[in-house]
Amino acid sequence: MCIIVFICCFAVGLGPIPFIYATEVFGQEARGAALAACMTTNWIANLILSLTFEYLAKILTDYVFLIFLVIVLAAVIVIIKKVPETKNKNVEEIIAHFSGIKLSNNDGAGNKLMLNSSKI
């Protein structure tokens, strides 16, 4: 029963993050390759975890989950420092953020955001 609850919580919580992140951060032309890279990385990490967990549990006994604590803390730090907020932003704004390009506000056509050509 605990495993089923864990799987349900993971599927609602952290499970879909690679899918969501890749579709929000990458442009349409790179989205397929980005999803392939994210999913490949995810499955390789799952495979490594599945193959090594038994040995780690024997070696570290009660402290085996400290490894995962360190990994999750490192992930949280990277997410806080490097992952931008994408709520209410379009793909161009997100790409501009990663590229370091400033967006200028053009009031002529309905406050449409346009890339500032001086930085390109």
N, CA, C and O atoms as a GROMACS GRO file, in nm:
protein
  480
    1MET      N    1   0.082  -0.119   0.000
    1MET     CA    2   0.000   0.000   0.000
    1MET      C    3   0.087   0.126   0.000
    1MET      O    4   0.055   0.223  -0.069
    2CYS      N    5   0.195   0.125   0.076
    2CYS     CA    6   0.284   0.242   0.082
    2CYS      C    7   0.348   0.270  -0.054
    2CYS      O    8   0.364   0.386  -0.091
    3ILE      N    9   0.383   0.165  -0.128
    3ILE     CA   10   0.442   0.184  -0.259
    3ILE      C   11   0.341   0.248  -0.354
    3ILE      O   12   0.377   0.336  -0.433
    4ILE      N   13   0.218   0.206  -0.348
    4ILE     CA   14   0.115   0.264  -0.434
    4ILE      C   15   0.093   0.411  -0.400
    4ILE      O   16   0.079   0.493  -0.490
    5VAL      N   17   0.090   0.445  -0.272
    5VAL     CA   18   0.076   0.585  -0.231
    5VAL      C   19   0.195   0.667  -0.279
    5VAL      O   20   0.178   0.779  -0.326
    6PHE      N   21   0.316   0.611  -0.266
    6PHE     CA   22   0.436   0.681  -0.313
    6PHE      C   23   0.428   0.707  -0.463
    6PHE      O   24   0.456   0.818  -0.508
    7ILE      N   25   0.390   0.606  -0.540
    7ILE     CA   26   0.383   0.622  -0.685
    7ILE      C   27   0.279   0.727  -0.722
    7ILE      O   28   0.304   0.810  -0.811
    8CYS      N   29   0.166   0.726  -0.657
    8CYS     CA   30   0.062   0.826  -0.684
    8CYS      C   31   0.111   0.967  -0.651
    8CYS      O   32   0.090   1.059  -0.729
    9CYS      N   33   0.175   0.983  -0.538
    9CYS     CA   34   0.226   1.115  -0.499
    9CYS      C   35   0.337   1.161  -0.592
    9CYS      O   36   0.344   1.279  -0.627
   10PHE      N   37   0.424   1.070  -0.633
   10PHE     CA   38   0.532   1.105  -0.725
   10PHE      C   39   0.475   1.145  -0.861
   10PHE      O   40   0.524   1.240  -0.923
   11ALA      N   41   0.374   1.075  -0.907
   11ALA     CA   42   0.314   1.105  -1.037
   11ALA      C   43   0.245   1.241  -1.037
   11ALA      O   44   0.241   1.308  -1.141
   12VAL      N   45   0.193   1.282  -0.924
   12VAL     CA   46   0.127   1.412  -0.914
   12VAL      C   47   0.228   1.522  -0.883
   12VAL      O   48   0.206   1.637  -0.920
   13GLY      N   49   0.339   1.488  -0.817
   13GLY     CA   50   0.436   1.588  -0.773
   13GLY      C   51   0.555   1.602  -0.866
   13GLY      O   52   0.547   1.673  -0.966
   14LEU      N   53   0.666   1.535  -0.834
   14LEU     CA   54   0.791   1.554  -0.906
   14LEU      C   55   0.803   1.473  -1.035
   14LEU      O   56   0.888   1.504  -1.118
   15GLY      N   57   0.722   1.374  -1.054
   15GLY     CA   58   0.733   1.287  -1.171
   15GLY      C   59   0.728   1.357  -1.306
   15GLY      O   60   0.812   1.330  -1.391
   16PRO      N   61   0.632   1.447  -1.328
   16PRO     CA   62   0.621   1.509  -1.460
   16PRO      C   63   0.714   1.629  -1.483
   16PRO      O   64   0.707   1.692  -1.588
   17ILE      N   65   0.799   1.661  -1.389
   17ILE     CA   66   0.886   1.779  -1.402
   17ILE      C   67   0.970   1.777  -1.530
   17ILE      O   68   0.976   1.880  -1.598
   18PRO      N   69   1.037   1.666  -1.567
   18PRO     CA   70   1.114   1.671  -1.692
   18PRO      C   71   1.029   1.704  -1.814
   18PRO      O   72   1.075   1.775  -1.903
   19PHE      N   73   0.907   1.654  -1.819
   19PHE     CA   74   0.818   1.685  -1.932
   19PHE      C   75   0.781   1.832  -1.932
   19PHE      O   76   0.791   1.899  -2.035
   20ILE      N   77   0.739   1.883  -1.818
   20ILE     CA   78   0.692   2.021  -1.808
   20ILE      C   79   0.806   2.119  -1.834
   20ILE      O   80   0.788   2.215  -1.908
   21TYR      N   81   0.921   2.095  -1.774
   21TYR     CA   82   1.034   2.186  -1.788
   21TYR      C   83   1.080   2.195  -1.934
   21TYR      O   84   1.102   2.304  -1.986
   22ALA      N   85   1.095   2.081  -1.998
   22ALA     CA   86   1.143   2.081  -2.136
   22ALA      C   87   1.045   2.151  -2.230
   22ALA      O   88   1.088   2.221  -2.322
   23THR      N   89   0.916   2.134  -2.209
   23THR     CA   90   0.819   2.198  -2.298
   23THR      C   91   0.807   2.347  -2.274
   23THR      O   92   0.771   2.421  -2.365
   24GLU      N   93   0.836   2.394  -2.154
   24GLU     CA   94   0.825   2.536  -2.125
   24GLU      C   95   0.950   2.614  -2.159
   24GLU      O   96   0.941   2.732  -2.195
   25VAL      N   97   1.064   2.553  -2.149
   25VAL     CA   98   1.189   2.627  -2.164
   25VAL      C   99   1.241   2.627  -2.308
   25VAL      O  100   1.303   2.725  -2.350
   26PHE      N  101   1.218   2.522  -2.383
   26PHE     CA  102   1.273   2.513  -2.516
   26PHE      C  103   1.172   2.556  -2.621
   26PHE      O  104   1.051   2.537  -2.605
   27GLY      N  105   1.224   2.616  -2.728
   27GLY     CA  106   1.140   2.659  -2.838
   27GLY      C  107   1.084   2.540  -2.915
   27GLY      O  108   1.126   2.426  -2.894
   28GLN      N  109   0.990   2.569  -3.003
   28GLN     CA  110   0.922   2.463  -3.077
   28GLN      C  111   1.019   2.379  -3.159
   28GLN      O  112   1.004   2.257  -3.168
   29GLU      N  113   1.119   2.442  -3.220
   29GLU     CA  114   1.212   2.369  -3.306
   29GLU      C  115   1.303   2.276  -3.229
   29GLU      O  116   1.352   2.178  -3.286
   30ALA      N  117   1.328   2.302  -3.102
   30ALA     CA  118   1.418   2.220  -3.022
   30ALA      C  119   1.344   2.132  -2.921
   30ALA      O  120   1.406   2.053  -2.850
   31ARG      N  121   1.214   2.144  -2.915
   31ARG     CA  122   1.136   2.077  -2.811
   31ARG      C  123   1.146   1.925  -2.818
   31ARG      O  124   1.159   1.860  -2.715
   32GLY      N  125   1.142   1.868  -2.936
   32GLY     CA  126   1.151   1.722  -2.951
   32GLY      C  127   1.285   1.668  -2.902
   32GLY      O  128   1.290   1.570  -2.829
   33ALA      N  129   1.392   1.733  -2.943
   33ALA     CA  130   1.526   1.690  -2.900
   33ALA      C  131   1.544   1.711  -2.750
   33ALA      O  132   1.606   1.628  -2.682
   34ALA      N  133   1.490   1.820  -2.697
   34ALA     CA  134   1.502   1.846  -2.554
   34ALA      C  135   1.425   1.743  -2.472
   34ALA      O  136   1.475   1.695  -2.370
   35LEU      N  137   1.305   1.708  -2.516
   35LEU     CA  138   1.229   1.604  -2.447
   35LEU      C  139   1.301   1.470  -2.453
   35LEU      O  140   1.303   1.396  -2.355
   36ALA      N  141   1.360   1.438  -2.568
   36ALA     CA  142   1.434   1.314  -2.580
   36ALA      C  143   1.554   1.312  -2.484
   36ALA      O  144   1.580   1.209  -2.421
   37ALA      N  145   1.625   1.423  -2.474
   37ALA     CA  146   1.740   1.430  -2.383
   37ALA      C  147   1.694   1.419  -2.237
   37ALA      O  148   1.758   1.350  -2.157
   38CYS      N  149   1.586   1.488  -2.201
   38CYS     CA  150   1.535   1.482  -2.064
   38CYS      C  151   1.489   1.341  -2.027
   38CYS      O  152   1.519   1.291  -1.918
   39MET      N  153   1.417   1.280  -2.116
   39MET     CA  154   1.366   1.144  -2.087
   39MET      C  155   1.478   1.041  -2.082
   39MET      O  156   1.475   0.951  -1.999
   40THR      N  157   1.576   1.054  -2.172
   40THR     CA  158   1.690   0.962  -2.169
   40THR      C  159   1.767   0.976  -2.038
   40THR      O  160   1.802   0.876  -1.976
   41THR      N  161   1.792   1.098  -1.997
   41THR     CA  162   1.861   1.123  -1.871
   41THR      C  163   1.781   1.068  -1.754
   41THR      O  164   1.837   1.007  -1.663
   42ASN      N  165   1.651   1.089  -1.756
   42ASN     CA  166   1.564   1.040  -1.649
   42ASN      C  167   1.568   0.888  -1.640
   42ASN      O  168   1.582   0.833  -1.531
   43TRP      N  169   1.556   0.820  -1.753
   43TRP     CA  170   1.556   0.673  -1.752
   43TRP      C  171   1.692   0.615  -1.715
   43TRP      O  172   1.700   0.513  -1.647
   44ILE      N  173   1.800   0.680  -1.758
   44ILE     CA  174   1.934   0.633  -1.720
   44ILE      C  175   1.954   0.648  -1.569
   44ILE      O  176   2.009   0.559  -1.504
   45ALA      N  177   1.910   0.761  -1.514
   45ALA     CA  178   1.921   0.780  -1.369
   45ALA      C  179   1.837   0.677  -1.294
   45ALA      O  180   1.881   0.624  -1.192
   46ASN      N  181   1.718   0.648  -1.343
   46ASN     CA  182   1.634   0.544  -1.280
   46ASN      C  183   1.699   0.407  -1.288
   46ASN      O  184   1.693   0.330  -1.192
   47LEU      N  185   1.762   0.376  -1.401
   47LEU     CA  186   1.831   0.248  -1.416
   47LEU      C  187   1.947   0.237  -1.319
   47LEU      O  188   1.963   0.134  -1.253
   48ILE      N  189   2.028   0.341  -1.310
   48ILE     CA  190   2.142   0.340  -1.218
   48ILE      C  191   2.094   0.324  -1.074
   48ILE      O  192   2.152   0.247  -0.998
   49LEU      N  193   1.990   0.395  -1.038
   49LEU     CA  194   1.934   0.383  -0.904
   49LEU      C  195   1.885   0.241  -0.877
   49LEU      O  196   1.911   0.185  -0.771
   50SER      N  197   1.813   0.185  -0.972
   50SER     CA  198   1.759   0.049  -0.954
   50SER      C  199   1.870  -0.055  -0.941
   50SER      O  200   1.858  -0.149  -0.863
   51LEU      N  201   1.977  -0.037  -1.017
   51LEU     CA  202   2.086  -0.135  -1.013
   51LEU      C  203   2.175  -0.123  -0.890
   51LEU      O  204   2.235  -0.222  -0.847
   52THR      N  205   2.185  -0.004  -0.834
   52THR     CA  206   2.280   0.017  -0.724
   52THR      C  207   2.216   0.026  -0.586
   52THR      O  208   2.287   0.019  -0.486
   53PHE      N  209   2.084   0.042  -0.577
   53PHE     CA  210   2.022   0.066  -0.448
   53PHE      C  211   2.045  -0.049  -0.350
   53PHE      O  212   2.073  -0.025  -0.233
   54GLU      N  213   2.034  -0.171  -0.396
   54GLU     CA  214   2.050  -0.286  -0.307
   54GLU      C  215   2.190  -0.287  -0.245
   54GLU      O  216   2.205  -0.313  -0.125
   55TYR      N  217   2.291  -0.258  -0.326
   55TYR     CA  218   2.429  -0.256  -0.274
   55TYR      C  219   2.450  -0.140  -0.178
   55TYR      O  220   2.516  -0.154  -0.076
   56LEU      N  221   2.395  -0.024  -0.213
   56LEU     CA  222   2.406   0.091  -0.124
   56LEU      C  223   2.336   0.065   0.009
   56LEU      O  224   2.386   0.104   0.114
   57ALA      N  225   2.222  -0.001   0.005
   57ALA     CA  226   2.148  -0.032   0.128
   57ALA      C  227   2.228  -0.128   0.216
   57ALA      O  228   2.224  -0.115   0.339
   58LYS      N  229   2.298  -0.222   0.157
   58LYS     CA  230   2.380  -0.315   0.236
   58LYS      C  231   2.500  -0.243   0.298
   58LYS      O  232   2.536  -0.270   0.412
   59ILE      N  233   2.559  -0.152   0.223
   59ILE     CA  234   2.679  -0.082   0.272
   59ILE      C  235   2.642   0.023   0.377
   59ILE      O  236   2.706   0.031   0.482
   60LEU      N  237   2.540   0.103   0.350
   60LEU     CA  238   2.507   0.217   0.436
   60LEU      C  239   2.397   0.188   0.538
   60LEU      O  240   2.371   0.271   0.625
   61THR      N  241   2.335   0.076   0.528
   61THR     CA  242   2.226   0.030   0.616
   61THR      C  243   2.122   0.140   0.638
   61THR      O  244   2.050   0.176   0.545
   62ASP      N  245   2.114   0.192   0.758
   62ASP     CA  246   2.010   0.290   0.793
   62ASP      C  247   2.033   0.428   0.731
   62ASP      O  248   1.942   0.511   0.732
   63TYR      N  249   2.151   0.453   0.678
   63TYR     CA  250   2.184   0.586   0.626
   63TYR      C  251   2.177   0.594   0.474
   63TYR      O  252   2.226   0.690   0.416
   64VAL      N  253   2.118   0.496   0.411
   64VAL     CA  254   2.115   0.492   0.265
   64VAL      C  255   2.041   0.612   0.205
   64VAL      O  256   2.077   0.658   0.097
   65PHE      N  257   1.942   0.662   0.273
   65PHE     CA  258   1.864   0.772   0.217
   65PHE      C  259   1.931   0.908   0.235
   65PHE      O  260   1.882   1.007   0.182
   66LEU      N  261   2.042   0.913   0.308
   66LEU     CA  262   2.118   1.038   0.317
   66LEU      C  263   2.176   1.077   0.182
   66LEU      O  264   2.191   1.196   0.152
   67ILE      N  265   2.209   0.978   0.099
   67ILE     CA  266   2.258   1.007  -0.036
   67ILE      C  267   2.151   1.082  -0.114
   67ILE      O  268   2.180   1.178  -0.184
   68PHE      N  269   2.027   1.038  -0.101
   68PHE     CA  270   1.918   1.102  -0.173
   68PHE      C  271   1.889   1.241  -0.116
   68PHE      O  272   1.849   1.331  -0.190
   69LEU      N  273   1.909   1.258   0.012
   69LEU     CA  274   1.893   1.390   0.074
   69LEU      C  275   1.993   1.488   0.014
   69LEU      O  276   1.958   1.602  -0.019
   70VAL      N  277   2.117   1.445  -0.001
   70VAL     CA  278   2.220   1.531  -0.060
   70VAL      C  279   2.186   1.564  -0.205
   70VAL      O  280   2.201   1.679  -0.247
   71ILE      N  281   2.140   1.465  -0.280
   71ILE     CA  282   2.104   1.488  -0.420
   71ILE      C  283   1.986   1.585  -0.431
   71ILE      O  284   1.986   1.674  -0.516
   72VAL      N  285   1.886   1.568  -0.345
   72VAL     CA  286   1.769   1.657  -0.349
   72VAL      C  287   1.808   1.799  -0.308
   72VAL      O  288   1.761   1.895  -0.367
   73LEU      N  289   1.894   1.813  -0.208
   73LEU     CA  290   1.939   1.947  -0.167
   73LEU      C  291   2.017   2.015  -0.279
   73LEU      O  292   2.000   2.134  -0.303
   74ALA      N  293   2.102   1.939  -0.347
   74ALA     CA  294   2.176   1.995  -0.461
   74ALA      C  295   2.080   2.037  -0.571
   74ALA      O  296   2.098   2.142  -0.632
   75ALA      N  297   1.979   1.955  -0.598
   75ALA     CA  298   1.880   1.989  -0.700
   75ALA      C  299   1.802   2.114  -0.663
   75ALA      O  300   1.776   2.198  -0.748
   76VAL      N  301   1.765   2.126  -0.536
   76VAL     CA  302   1.692   2.245  -0.492
   76VAL      C  303   1.777   2.371  -0.510
   76VAL      O  304   1.726   2.474  -0.553
   77ILE      N  305   1.904   2.362  -0.479
   77ILE     CA  306   1.994   2.478  -0.495
   77ILE      C  307   2.005   2.516  -0.643
   77ILE      O  308   1.997   2.634  -0.677
   78VAL      N  309   2.022   2.417  -0.729
   78VAL     CA  310   2.031   2.445  -0.874
   78VAL      C  311   1.901   2.505  -0.924
   78VAL      O  312   1.903   2.600  -1.003
   79ILE      N  313   1.789   2.452  -0.881
   79ILE     CA  314   1.659   2.504  -0.926
   79ILE      C  315   1.640   2.648  -0.881
   79ILE      O  316   1.595   2.732  -0.959
   80ILE      N  317   1.674   2.677  -0.757
   80ILE     CA  318   1.657   2.814  -0.706
   80ILE      C  319   1.748   2.911  -0.781
   80ILE      O  320   1.707   3.023  -0.813
   81LYS      N  321   1.871   2.870  -0.808
   81LYS     CA  322   1.968   2.959  -0.871
   81LYS      C  323   1.952   2.971  -1.022
   81LYS      O  324   1.974   3.079  -1.077
   82LYS      N  325   1.915   2.864  -1.091
   82LYS     CA  326   1.923   2.862  -1.237
   82LYS      C  327   1.792   2.855  -1.313
   82LYS      O  328   1.787   2.893  -1.429
   83VAL      N  329   1.685   2.808  -1.251
   83VAL     CA  330   1.560   2.788  -1.324
   83VAL      C  331   1.473   2.913  -1.309
   83VAL      O  332   1.438   2.951  -1.197
   84PRO      N  333   1.438   2.976  -1.421
   84PRO     CA  334   1.357   3.098  -1.412
   84PRO      C  335   1.210   3.066  -1.390
   84PRO      O  336   1.163   2.956  -1.419
   85GLU      N  337   1.138   3.164  -1.340
   85GLU     CA  338   0.992   3.152  -1.327
   85GLU      C  339   0.933   3.169  -1.466
   85GLU      O  340   0.966   3.265  -1.536
   86THR      N  341   0.847   3.077  -1.507
   86THR     CA  342   0.789   3.082  -1.642
   86THR      C  343   0.640   3.114  -1.641
   86THR      O  344   0.576   3.116  -1.746
   87LYS      N  345   0.585   3.139  -1.525
   87LYS     CA  346   0.442   3.168  -1.517
   87LYS      C  347   0.412   3.300  -1.589
   87LYS      O  348   0.480   3.400  -1.567
   88ASN      N  349   0.311   3.297  -1.676
   88ASN     CA  350   0.266   3.413  -1.753
   88ASN      C  351   0.374   3.468  -1.847
   88ASN      O  352   0.372   3.587  -1.878
   89LYS      N  353   0.467   3.385  -1.891
   89LYS     CA  354   0.569   3.426  -1.986
   89LYS      C  355   0.558   3.338  -2.110
   89LYS      O  356   0.526   3.220  -2.101
   90ASN      N  357   0.586   3.398  -2.226
   90ASN     CA  358   0.584   3.319  -2.348
   90ASN      C  359   0.724   3.264  -2.376
   90ASN      O  360   0.819   3.297  -2.305
   91VAL      N  361   0.735   3.182  -2.477
   91VAL     CA  362   0.862   3.114  -2.507
   91VAL      C  363   0.971   3.214  -2.540
   91VAL      O  364   1.086   3.194  -2.501
   92GLU      N  365   0.938   3.322  -2.612
   92GLU     CA  366   1.039   3.421  -2.648
   92GLU      C  367   1.099   3.487  -2.524
   92GLU      O  368   1.220   3.511  -2.520
   93GLU      N  369   1.016   3.516  -2.425
   93GLU     CA  370   1.066   3.576  -2.302
   93GLU      C  371   1.159   3.481  -2.226
   93GLU      O  372   1.261   3.523  -2.171
   94ILE      N  373   1.124   3.353  -2.225
   94ILE     CA  374   1.207   3.255  -2.155
   94ILE      C  375   1.340   3.236  -2.227
   94ILE      O  376   1.445   3.230  -2.163
   95ILE      N  377   1.336   3.228  -2.360
   95ILE     CA  378   1.460   3.214  -2.438
   95ILE      C  379   1.547   3.338  -2.420
   95ILE      O  380   1.669   3.326  -2.407
   96ALA      N  381   1.486   3.455  -2.418
   96ALA     CA  382   1.561   3.578  -2.396
   96ALA      C  383   1.628   3.578  -2.259
   96ALA      O  384   1.740   3.626  -2.245
   97HIS      N  385   1.560   3.524  -2.159
   97HIS     CA  386   1.618   3.515  -2.025
   97HIS      C  387   1.744   3.428  -2.026
   97HIS      O  388   1.846   3.467  -1.970
   98PHE      N  389   1.737   3.312  -2.090
   98PHE     CA  390   1.853   3.222  -2.095
   98PHE      C  391   1.964   3.278  -2.182
   98PHE      O  392   2.082   3.252  -2.156
   99SER      N  393   1.928   3.356  -2.284
   99SER     CA  394   2.028   3.413  -2.375
   99SER      C  395   2.091   3.540  -2.320
   99SER      O  396   2.194   3.585  -2.369
  100GLY      N  397   2.029   3.598  -2.218
  100GLY     CA  398   2.079   3.723  -2.163
  100GLY      C  399   2.038   3.844  -2.246
  100GLY      O  400   2.098   3.951  -2.234
  101ILE      N  401   1.937   3.827  -2.328
  101ILE     CA  402   1.889   3.935  -2.414
  101ILE      C  403   1.780   4.012  -2.340
  101ILE      O  404   1.690   3.953  -2.281
  102LYS      N  405   1.791   4.144  -2.345
  102LYS     CA  406   1.689   4.229  -2.284
  102LYS      C  407   1.571   4.242  -2.378
  102LYS      O  408   1.589   4.257  -2.499
  103LEU      N  409   1.451   4.236  -2.323
  103LEU     CA  410   1.331   4.258  -2.402
  103LEU      C  411   1.287   4.402  -2.386
  103LEU      O  412   1.289   4.457  -2.276
  104SER      N  413   1.248   4.463  -2.497
  104SER     CA  414   1.199   4.600  -2.489
  104SER      C  415   1.048   4.600  -2.512
  104SER      O  416   0.997   4.518  -2.588
  105ASN      N  417   0.980   4.691  -2.447
  105ASN     CA  418   0.835   4.700  -2.457
  105ASN      C  419   0.802   4.795  -2.571
  105ASN      O  420   0.841   4.912  -2.569
  106ASN      N  421   0.728   4.747  -2.672
  106ASN     CA  422   0.688   4.828  -2.786
  106ASN      C  423   0.541   4.864  -2.768
  106ASN      O  424   0.453   4.780  -2.785
  107ASP      N  425   0.514   4.991  -2.735
  107ASP     CA  426   0.377   5.034  -2.706
  107ASP      C  427   0.292   5.052  -2.831
  107ASP      O  428   0.172   5.074  -2.819
  108GLY      N  429   0.349   5.045  -2.950
  108GLY     CA  430   0.274   5.071  -3.072
  108GLY      C  431   0.168   4.967  -3.102
  108GLY      O  432   0.059   5.004  -3.145
  109ALA      N  433   0.195   4.841  -3.083
  109ALA     CA  434   0.101   4.735  -3.124
  109ALA      C  435   0.055   4.654  -3.004
  109ALA      O  436   0.090   4.537  -2.990
  110GLY      N  437  -0.020   4.714  -2.919
  110GLY     CA  438  -0.080   4.641  -2.808
  110GLY      C  439   0.019   4.591  -2.704
  110GLY      O  440   0.005   4.479  -2.654
  111ASN      N  441   0.120   4.672  -2.670
  111ASN     CA  442   0.221   4.635  -2.571
  111ASN      C  443   0.288   4.501  -2.601
  111ASN      O  444   0.308   4.419  -2.511
  112LYS      N  445   0.321   4.478  -2.724
  112LYS     CA  446   0.383   4.353  -2.765
  112LYS      C  447   0.531   4.358  -2.730
  112LYS      O  448   0.600   4.456  -2.758
  113LEU      N  449   0.580   4.251  -2.671
  113LEU     CA  450   0.721   4.244  -2.637
  113LEU      C  451   0.802   4.203  -2.759
  113LEU      O  452   0.764   4.112  -2.832
  114MET      N  453   0.914   4.270  -2.779
  114MET     CA  454   0.999   4.238  -2.893
  114MET      C  455   1.143   4.231  -2.844
  114MET      O  456   1.181   4.300  -2.749
  115LEU      N  457   1.224   4.147  -2.910
  115LEU     CA  458   1.363   4.137  -2.875
  115LEU      C  459   1.435   4.266  -2.910
  115LEU      O  460   1.412   4.323  -3.017
  116ASN      N  461   1.522   4.311  -2.821
  116ASN     CA  462   1.601   4.430  -2.846
  116ASN      C  463   1.716   4.392  -2.938
  116ASN      O  464   1.803   4.314  -2.898
  117SER      N  465   1.718   4.444  -3.060
  117SER     CA  466   1.817   4.402  -3.159
  117SER      C  467   1.958   4.447  -3.126
  117SER      O  468   2.052   4.397  -3.188
  118SER      N  469   1.977   4.538  -3.035
  118SER     CA  470   2.112   4.584  -3.000
  118SER      C  471   2.190   4.477  -2.925
  118SER      O  472   2.313   4.482  -2.923
  119LYS      N  473   2.123   4.381  -2.862
  119LYS     CA  474   2.190   4.276  -2.786
  119LYS      C  475   2.211   4.148  -2.866
  119LYS      O  476   2.284   4.059  -2.823
  120ILE      N  477   2.146   4.137  -2.984
  120ILE     CA  478   2.152   4.012  -3.060
  120ILE      C  479   2.279   3.998  -3.134
  120ILE      O  480   2.300   3.898  -3.203
   0.00000   0.00000   0.00000
